[in-house]
Amino acid sequence: MDVIIDSMSDANWWFNTLFNIIIGVIAAGLLQNKIDRYFSDVSVRFRAWRARSIAARKAIINSLADNSVFLNLAFHRAILSVLVYIMTMLLFVSAPLLLETSVLHDNFMWFGQKEFARNFLMPLTGLTSIVAAYKASIRLSISFDAFKAYREKHGLPKLP
């Protein structure tokens, strides 16, 4: 465990962690449609579910494109989702460091507190970060598609 803590104090570890997270999010975004198309070819149920979800997505996008106030609220919600994702990711990445540098002495901690944090809280914060990233990416995608539809519907030029 000391080796892990020592490596976390190195700037290379932080750079590699953030770089891997960024690459993972980009790869997931690029592969999402290909994976969906693959499964829609394999399963009839998935194809029907995919058609319903695409229809619901288009209805949401059209509703947002019709009302600029709701479009603005959707963008604010997407930005808030990104901030929540960043906070959960930072909590997950910094939790081991915070756990090891806590000001409480081992005698004041109840038995197994650090093990509980490592075995339960760390995976929980990781899963929370993954869910937050998924929600943020969906909300951003819908918001940008609705913005494109709004721009096309009202004949507005592209932003530079």
Backbone bond lengths (Angstrom), bond angles and torsions (degrees), N, CA, C in turn:
res aa  C-N    CA-C-N  psi(-1)  N-CA   C-N-CA  omega(-1)  CA-C   N-CA-C  phi
1 M - - - 1.444 - - 1.527 110.67 -
2 D 1.320 116.39 -33.22 1.465 120.13 179.02 1.531 111.43 -64.22
3 V 1.335 115.83 -34.29 1.456 119.45 179.11 1.526 109.82 -65.67
4 I 1.324 116.23 -39.72 1.469 120.26 178.82 1.522 110.12 -64.75
5 I 1.321 116.49 -44.52 1.466 120.24 -179.98 1.525 110.28 -63.58
6 D 1.328 117.20 -40.63 1.466 120.16 178.19 1.522 111.25 -64.28
7 S 1.330 116.68 -40.61 1.466 118.47 -179.96 1.520 111.48 -69.85
8 M 1.341 117.75 -28.04 1.460 120.48 178.50 1.529 111.95 -71.47
9 S 1.302 117.52 -21.40 1.465 119.69 178.05 1.527 111.70 -79.17
10 D 1.332 117.05 -10.09 1.454 121.95 179.36 1.531 109.55 -85.50
11 A 1.311 116.80 138.66 1.469 121.53 -179.44 1.527 111.51 -65.86
12 N 1.333 117.58 -28.23 1.464 120.02 178.80 1.518 111.79 -62.38
13 W 1.332 116.84 -37.61 1.466 120.47 179.52 1.512 110.38 -62.29
14 W 1.326 118.01 -44.23 1.460 121.58 -179.77 1.519 110.64 -65.83
15 F 1.337 116.86 -42.56 1.461 119.76 178.59 1.523 110.28 -62.36
16 N 1.323 117.76 -46.10 1.463 120.84 -179.77 1.527 111.62 -62.57
17 T 1.326 117.31 -39.98 1.457 120.62 179.66 1.519 110.82 -63.45
18 L 1.326 117.15 -50.15 1.464 120.47 179.98 1.527 111.25 -64.48
19 F 1.331 117.23 -38.98 1.461 121.02 178.80 1.524 110.30 -62.76
20 N 1.326 117.88 -44.21 1.462 121.29 179.28 1.518 111.68 -65.43
21 I 1.320 118.11 -37.44 1.461 120.85 177.86 1.520 109.94 -64.96
22 I 1.327 117.14 -44.46 1.462 120.31 179.94 1.522 110.62 -63.44
23 I 1.322 117.80 -44.44 1.463 121.41 178.89 1.528 110.16 -62.76
24 G 1.340 117.46 -40.64 1.460 120.54 179.30 1.510 112.54 -64.16
25 V 1.318 117.35 -42.09 1.473 120.56 179.37 1.529 110.07 -66.24
26 I 1.322 117.09 -41.94 1.469 120.12 178.98 1.523 110.51 -64.97
27 A 1.327 117.18 -44.11 1.464 120.27 179.45 1.524 111.24 -63.37
28 A 1.327 117.24 -40.49 1.462 120.02 178.65 1.520 110.81 -64.42
29 G 1.316 117.07 -40.12 1.456 120.16 178.46 1.523 112.14 -65.79
30 L 1.337 116.88 -38.32 1.459 120.12 -179.64 1.523 112.30 -73.48
31 L 1.309 117.39 -34.65 1.463 121.02 -176.06 1.523 113.50 -88.71
32 Q 1.330 118.74 -10.72 1.457 120.65 -173.99 1.524 111.93 -60.09
33 N 1.316 118.55 -48.84 1.463 120.81 -178.44 1.519 111.91 -67.77
34 K 1.326 118.13 -36.64 1.460 120.86 178.72 1.523 110.87 -66.11
35 I 1.322 116.58 -41.24 1.464 120.19 178.26 1.525 110.33 -66.04
36 D 1.342 117.22 -41.80 1.458 120.76 177.62 1.527 110.98 -60.69
37 R 1.340 117.15 -44.16 1.468 120.16 178.93 1.527 111.15 -64.32
38 Y 1.323 117.56 -38.42 1.461 120.78 179.03 1.528 110.32 -62.52
39 F 1.323 117.08 -47.55 1.456 119.88 -179.31 1.529 111.79 -69.09
40 S 1.322 117.69 -30.76 1.465 118.76 178.58 1.522 110.62 -69.47
41 D 1.323 117.69 -27.97 1.457 120.15 174.74 1.520 111.39 -74.36
42 V 1.293 117.70 -28.41 1.457 121.78 -175.73 1.522 112.35 -83.06
43 S 1.292 118.09 -41.80 1.454 121.13 -169.99 1.526 111.97 -121.18
44 V 1.315 115.61 133.02 1.462 120.48 177.55 1.526 110.29 -69.87
45 R 1.314 117.21 -40.14 1.458 120.69 179.08 1.520 111.22 -63.93
46 F 1.299 115.51 -42.80 1.455 118.37 178.91 1.518 110.49 -64.66
47 R 1.340 116.90 -37.15 1.454 120.78 178.51 1.535 110.44 -62.73
48 A 1.332 117.16 -42.17 1.467 120.42 178.12 1.531 110.38 -67.01
49 W 1.325 117.23 -42.12 1.461 120.87 177.82 1.520 110.69 -62.72
50 R 1.330 115.71 -41.73 1.468 120.60 179.60 1.524 110.48 -63.83
51 A 1.345 117.82 -40.67 1.466 121.00 178.89 1.532 110.48 -64.30
52 R 1.339 117.29 -40.79 1.466 120.27 177.86 1.522 110.95 -65.51
53 S 1.321 116.95 -41.96 1.465 119.11 -179.19 1.527 111.39 -68.73
54 I 1.325 118.18 -35.16 1.465 120.57 176.67 1.526 110.11 -67.48
55 A 1.334 117.37 -40.66 1.465 120.40 178.25 1.533 110.53 -64.57
56 A 1.327 116.98 -41.88 1.468 120.30 178.49 1.525 110.54 -65.21
57 R 1.319 116.50 -39.90 1.466 120.69 178.78 1.526 110.50 -63.53
58 K 1.336 116.74 -43.98 1.466 120.00 178.96 1.527 110.93 -64.12
59 A 1.327 117.28 -37.56 1.473 120.07 178.10 1.527 110.57 -64.26
60 I 1.325 116.40 -41.63 1.467 120.17 178.04 1.523 110.40 -64.69
61 I 1.312 116.77 -44.12 1.464 120.72 -179.52 1.527 110.62 -62.89
62 N 1.330 116.88 -43.47 1.472 119.91 178.59 1.528 111.22 -64.85
63 S 1.331 117.41 -38.77 1.465 120.42 177.96 1.527 111.08 -64.06
64 L 1.319 116.21 -42.83 1.460 119.51 178.62 1.527 111.65 -67.63
65 A 1.331 116.66 -36.26 1.468 119.95 -179.90 1.521 111.52 -69.35
66 D 1.330 117.51 -24.01 1.462 120.87 179.28 1.524 112.50 -79.79
67 N 1.325 117.71 -24.18 1.462 120.48 -173.80 1.535 109.14 -128.07
68 S 1.309 116.29 112.67 1.471 120.15 -175.96 1.530 112.18 -69.27
69 V 1.328 118.16 -28.65 1.463 120.20 179.04 1.534 110.14 -66.49
70 F 1.331 116.27 -45.53 1.465 119.17 179.16 1.523 111.62 -69.11
71 L 1.328 116.46 -31.46 1.465 119.56 175.31 1.525 110.28 -63.61
72 N 1.324 116.31 -42.47 1.464 121.30 177.38 1.535 110.54 -62.84
73 L 1.324 116.77 -43.46 1.470 120.24 177.54 1.523 111.75 -63.59
74 A 1.324 116.67 -36.72 1.469 120.05 178.38 1.526 110.66 -64.58
75 F 1.349 116.64 -39.95 1.464 119.05 177.12 1.522 111.37 -65.44
76 H 1.317 116.96 -41.03 1.463 119.61 178.07 1.523 111.01 -63.75
77 R 1.316 116.90 -39.75 1.466 120.48 178.59 1.534 110.78 -66.05
78 A 1.327 116.78 -38.89 1.463 120.15 177.90 1.525 110.88 -64.97
79 I 1.313 117.52 -41.71 1.466 120.76 178.62 1.524 110.53 -65.53
80 L 1.323 116.65 -40.35 1.460 120.30 176.27 1.528 110.70 -62.47
81 S 1.315 117.26 -38.58 1.466 120.93 177.66 1.522 111.42 -63.94
82 V 1.325 116.50 -39.20 1.473 119.93 177.50 1.526 110.22 -64.75
83 L 1.324 117.19 -41.05 1.468 120.45 177.93 1.530 111.39 -64.11
84 V 1.318 117.31 -39.97 1.467 120.54 176.96 1.526 109.84 -63.69
85 Y 1.328 117.01 -41.09 1.462 119.96 177.39 1.524 110.94 -61.40
86 I 1.319 117.37 -45.65 1.470 120.81 -179.47 1.528 110.14 -60.88
87 M 1.333 116.30 -42.37 1.468 119.50 179.94 1.528 111.48 -65.14
88 T 1.331 117.71 -43.19 1.468 119.14 -179.96 1.524 111.38 -68.53
89 M 1.332 116.95 -35.69 1.460 119.66 178.00 1.529 110.86 -66.80
90 L 1.331 116.83 -41.38 1.464 119.60 178.30 1.533 111.33 -66.73
91 L 1.315 116.94 -36.63 1.463 119.79 176.14 1.519 110.57 -63.70
92 F 1.322 116.85 -42.94 1.465 120.42 179.57 1.526 111.51 -64.42
93 V 1.328 116.27 -42.93 1.467 120.10 -177.43 1.526 111.25 -70.99
94 S 1.332 117.56 -37.08 1.464 119.87 -175.19 1.523 113.71 -92.66
95 A 1.316 119.05 -5.86 1.469 120.91 -177.01 1.533 113.17 -59.40
96 P 1.333 120.70 -43.44 1.472 118.24 178.73 1.527 112.66 -61.70
97 L 1.313 116.22 -39.37 1.466 120.12 179.23 1.523 110.40 -66.59
98 L 1.323 117.04 -43.63 1.458 120.74 178.44 1.523 111.61 -64.45
99 L 1.318 116.11 -36.17 1.462 120.54 -179.74 1.532 111.19 -67.53
100 E 1.319 116.53 -41.22 1.467 119.75 -178.02 1.521 112.74 -77.34
101 T 1.300 117.97 -24.93 1.466 120.14 -177.91 1.522 112.24 -103.35
102 S 1.319 116.59 20.14 1.465 118.84 179.76 1.528 109.66 -64.50
103 V 1.325 116.31 148.64 1.457 120.89 -175.34 1.525 112.25 -78.27
104 L 1.309 116.57 -14.59 1.467 118.64 179.37 1.520 110.49 -73.34
105 H 1.282 116.22 136.53 1.450 121.78 176.79 1.521 108.19 -77.81
106 D 1.331 116.31 155.57 1.463 120.10 -178.08 1.525 112.66 -58.91
107 N 1.312 118.60 -29.87 1.462 120.62 -179.30 1.529 112.40 -69.24
108 F 1.326 117.24 -24.85 1.460 120.46 -178.51 1.526 112.76 -89.79
109 M 1.327 116.70 -10.54 1.461 120.08 -179.80 1.524 109.34 -87.32
110 W 1.315 115.81 142.12 1.443 118.68 176.98 1.521 109.46 -71.66
111 F 1.287 115.98 156.33 1.458 122.52 -173.25 1.536 110.61 -58.87
112 G 1.282 116.69 124.83 1.458 122.01 175.30 1.505 115.17 84.65
113 Q 1.315 118.84 13.20 1.459 119.79 -177.40 1.528 111.54 -65.96
114 K 1.311 116.77 -43.86 1.460 119.05 179.63 1.527 111.16 -67.62
115 E 1.321 117.34 -38.06 1.460 120.12 178.23 1.522 110.61 -66.74
116 F 1.331 116.76 -37.86 1.460 120.91 176.44 1.524 110.08 -62.07
117 A 1.315 116.03 -43.16 1.463 119.84 179.99 1.528 110.60 -65.59
118 R 1.317 117.24 -41.18 1.459 120.40 -179.51 1.525 111.94 -70.20
119 N 1.309 117.37 -41.42 1.460 120.96 -172.58 1.520 114.01 -88.47
120 F 1.321 118.77 -21.64 1.460 120.60 -177.54 1.524 112.30 -118.52
121 L 1.313 117.09 -50.73 1.456 119.78 -174.27 1.530 112.67 -71.81
122 M 1.316 117.27 -37.16 1.470 119.73 179.29 1.527 111.50 -63.75
123 P 1.336 120.17 -51.04 1.469 118.40 176.23 1.526 112.64 -61.93
124 L 1.324 117.05 -34.98 1.462 120.05 179.24 1.527 111.10 -64.49
125 T 1.322 117.78 -43.34 1.466 119.41 177.99 1.531 111.09 -68.23
126 G 1.329 117.09 -32.91 1.464 119.86 175.98 1.519 112.08 -64.79
127 L 1.339 116.62 -45.64 1.462 120.33 177.96 1.531 111.47 -64.87
128 T 1.313 116.50 -38.93 1.463 120.34 177.40 1.522 110.25 -62.09
129 S 1.315 116.97 -40.02 1.458 120.66 178.75 1.532 111.05 -65.09
130 I 1.319 116.82 -39.76 1.466 120.42 179.28 1.522 110.70 -65.26
131 V 1.333 116.85 -44.87 1.470 120.54 179.38 1.525 110.30 -63.78
132 A 1.324 116.72 -41.73 1.467 120.26 179.20 1.527 111.03 -63.74
133 A 1.325 117.71 -38.45 1.468 120.76 178.31 1.526 110.58 -66.04
134 Y 1.321 116.84 -40.60 1.463 120.96 179.43 1.524 110.77 -63.99
135 K 1.334 116.71 -47.59 1.464 120.80 179.75 1.532 110.97 -62.36
136 A 1.330 116.54 -42.77 1.466 120.20 -179.45 1.526 111.17 -64.01
137 S 1.326 117.50 -40.95 1.465 119.48 -179.02 1.525 111.16 -67.37
138 I 1.331 117.77 -38.57 1.463 119.80 178.04 1.525 110.61 -66.36
139 R 1.319 116.89 -45.19 1.463 119.92 -179.06 1.525 111.57 -64.39
140 L 1.335 117.18 -39.72 1.467 119.57 177.07 1.526 111.32 -65.09
141 S 1.317 116.37 -41.50 1.459 120.62 -179.52 1.526 111.13 -62.82
142 I 1.325 117.10 -45.97 1.463 120.43 178.81 1.527 110.45 -64.30
143 S 1.314 116.99 -41.92 1.470 120.40 -179.36 1.527 111.46 -62.85
144 F 1.331 117.09 -43.54 1.460 119.48 -179.61 1.528 111.50 -68.60
145 D 1.332 117.08 -39.32 1.460 119.37 177.23 1.524 111.13 -65.39
146 A 1.335 116.79 -38.52 1.467 120.27 177.57 1.528 110.58 -67.28
147 F 1.324 116.93 -36.39 1.464 119.88 177.38 1.525 110.64 -64.66
148 K 1.348 116.87 -41.40 1.466 120.10 176.72 1.525 110.93 -61.66
149 A 1.339 116.53 -44.26 1.464 120.54 179.40 1.526 110.58 -64.35
150 Y 1.328 117.90 -40.40 1.463 121.73 178.27 1.522 110.48 -62.86
151 R 1.326 115.50 -44.16 1.461 120.39 179.77 1.529 110.89 -63.13
152 E 1.327 117.65 -43.07 1.453 120.68 -179.84 1.524 111.69 -69.64
153 K 1.342 116.77 -38.11 1.460 121.35 -179.00 1.520 111.67 -64.95
154 H 1.320 117.12 -36.07 1.464 121.66 -175.93 1.535 112.83 -101.28
155 G 1.324 117.10 4.89 1.466 121.30 176.89 1.505 113.79 66.13
156 L 1.321 117.55 33.52 1.462 121.45 -179.81 1.518 110.46 -86.77
157 P 1.334 117.91 147.67 1.470 119.82 179.08 1.521 111.11 -76.01
158 K 1.328 114.72 162.72 1.460 120.24 175.60 1.520 109.52 -69.16
159 L 1.326 115.38 145.76 1.455 119.31 176.58 1.519 109.84 -77.50
160 P 1.334 117.48 145.35 1.481 119.16 -179.57 1.514 111.16 -70.81
